[in-house]
Amino acid sequence: MRLNLPCNHYNACRVSNSICYDRKCQCDWNYFEKDGSCLKGLHSPCESQDECKREKSDCIDKKCACKPNFKEYLGECRSVTSVEE
C-alpha cells in the first residue's frame, strides 16, 4: 500500500519503514517521505553517513544527527546562526 492511502492495521503498509497511523500509511517515526519512499531522518539508527538522508545530517554515534555547526529545528538541520535569530 502506498503512502497516504487509508489502512486499518499497523503492518498494512507495504512501503519500507512505513506504518499505519491515524488510519493512513505514513513514514515510521524518525523517517521522512520523499518521492513516495520513507528515508532515514534525524534520530534514526545508522551505521554509515550515506544512510542519513536529511540534508546536512551525518551518522554520529550510530544515529542520524545534524552535522557540526547545524542544529535540529522542526525536524531539519539548520545553521546555528539561523536558529538563534
N, C-alpha and C positions, 0 to 999 in steps of 0.2 A: 504494500500500500504506500502511495506517495505521501510526501509531507503535506500537511494542512488538510488532508481528507478526513472525513469522520471515521472514528474507530470506537470499539466498545470494550476492549480489554488491553492490559499493559503490553503484551507481546504481539499485538495485532499488526504492528507497522513493520514493513519489510526493509526500509532504508536503514543501513548500518548506523548505529548509535542514535536511533530514534526510539521514542516511546509513545504510548497512547496517554495523553494527559489532557484533561478537561475535554474529553471526547473528540480529540483530533490528534493526528500524528504530528509530533513535534520533535525537534532535536532534544536529546537527553541533556541533563544538567551538565554544564561546562563544555558544551558543544554549540556551534552556531551554524545556521543554514547559509549555504552559498551554492547557487546553481543546482538546487534540488538534492544536495548532499549535506550531511552533518559533519562538520570539521572540528578538530580539537581546538577549543578556545582556552581561555585562561583557567588555570587550576586543574586542567586535565592531566592525567598521568602520562609521562613520556619517557623515552629512552634516548632520543636524539633531537636536535633542534629542528630538523626538517619536518617533524611531526606536528609542531605547533604552527597553526595556520593563521592565527590572529596577527594582523600587521604589527610589527615592532615587538614581537614576542620571541622567546627562546625557551629551550628546555633547561631549566635551572633547578637543581636538586630534585630531578625526576618529576617535575611539574612544569607545565607551561606557565610562564610568567613574563612580565614586561622586562625588556632589556634595560640595562643601566641607563640612567637619565630619563627614563619614562616611568610613568606611574599609572596604575589602573584607575580608570574613571568611567563609570557606566558601562563596564564590560569591555572597554577598549584600552589600549595603551596610548597615552598622550604624553607629550613632552612635559617635564616637570614644570617649566615656566608657564605653559598654557593652563595647567591645572590650578596653579597658585593664583592666577589672575582673577 
